[in-house]
Amino acid sequence: MDKLKLAEIIGQRLRLLRISKGLSQSELASKIKSQQRDISNWEKGKRLISTEYLFNVCLMFGVGVDFFDPTKDDVNLQLAAQITE
């Protein structure tokens, strides 16, 4: 899988988490000590999130790094369904 496709998948899952908690991009950025433009770039798949920020996102939302692993779609779809309920 190329880096751009990976960034796109991770971005989609990040957006899902953020919206499920009712947070704006600015609010999420503030909570993980980033900037709104970074969140936007990650969600659009323009940039790949760093491991430091990914770790902070996982802690904040209570998900494992596996949630962002594109090779584990079945598990992630189940988690996504639980998050949005």
JOCORLIN-V20001 format. One record per residue. N is the residue number from 1. RES is the residue in three letters. SS is DSSP state (alpha for helix, beta for strand, coil for the rest). Layout:
n=N res=RES ss=SS
n=N res=RES ss=SS
This chain:
n=1 res=MET ss=coil
n=2 res=ASP ss=coil
n=3 res=LYS ss=alpha
n=4 res=LEU ss=alpha
n=5 res=LYS ss=alpha
n=6 res=LEU ss=alpha
n=7 res=ALA ss=alpha
n=8 res=GLU ss=alpha
n=9 res=ILE ss=alpha
n=10 res=ILE ss=alpha
n=11 res=GLY ss=alpha
n=12 res=GLN ss=alpha
n=13 res=ARG ss=alpha
n=14 res=LEU ss=alpha
n=15 res=ARG ss=alpha
n=16 res=LEU ss=alpha
n=17 res=LEU ss=alpha
n=18 res=ARG ss=alpha
n=19 res=ILE ss=alpha
n=20 res=SER ss=alpha
n=21 res=LYS ss=coil
n=22 res=GLY ss=coil
n=23 res=LEU ss=coil
n=24 res=SER ss=coil
n=25 res=GLN ss=alpha
n=26 res=SER ss=alpha
n=27 res=GLU ss=alpha
n=28 res=LEU ss=alpha
n=29 res=ALA ss=alpha
n=30 res=SER ss=alpha
n=31 res=LYS ss=alpha
n=32 res=ILE ss=coil
n=33 res=LYS ss=coil
n=34 res=SER ss=coil
n=35 res=GLN ss=coil
n=36 res=GLN ss=alpha
n=37 res=ARG ss=alpha
n=38 res=ASP ss=alpha
n=39 res=ILE ss=alpha
n=40 res=SER ss=alpha
n=41 res=ASN ss=alpha
n=42 res=TRP ss=alpha
n=43 res=GLU ss=alpha
n=44 res=LYS ss=coil
n=45 res=GLY ss=coil
n=46 res=LYS ss=coil
n=47 res=ARG ss=coil
n=48 res=LEU ss=coil
n=49 res=ILE ss=coil
n=50 res=SER ss=coil
n=51 res=THR ss=alpha
n=52 res=GLU ss=alpha
n=53 res=TYR ss=alpha
n=54 res=LEU ss=alpha
n=55 res=PHE ss=alpha
n=56 res=ASN ss=alpha
n=57 res=VAL ss=alpha
n=58 res=CYS ss=alpha
n=59 res=LEU ss=alpha
n=60 res=MET ss=alpha
n=61 res=PHE ss=alpha
n=62 res=GLY ss=coil
n=63 res=VAL ss=coil
n=64 res=GLY ss=coil
n=65 res=VAL ss=alpha
n=66 res=ASP ss=alpha
n=67 res=PHE ss=alpha
n=68 res=PHE ss=alpha
n=69 res=ASP ss=coil
n=70 res=PRO ss=coil
n=71 res=THR ss=coil
n=72 res=LYS ss=coil
n=73 res=ASP ss=alpha
n=74 res=ASP ss=alpha
n=75 res=VAL ss=alpha
n=76 res=ASN ss=alpha
n=77 res=LEU ss=alpha
n=78 res=GLN ss=alpha
n=79 res=LEU ss=alpha
n=80 res=ALA ss=alpha
n=81 res=ALA ss=alpha
n=82 res=GLN ss=alpha
n=83 res=ILE ss=alpha
n=84 res=THR ss=coil
n=85 res=GLU ss=coil
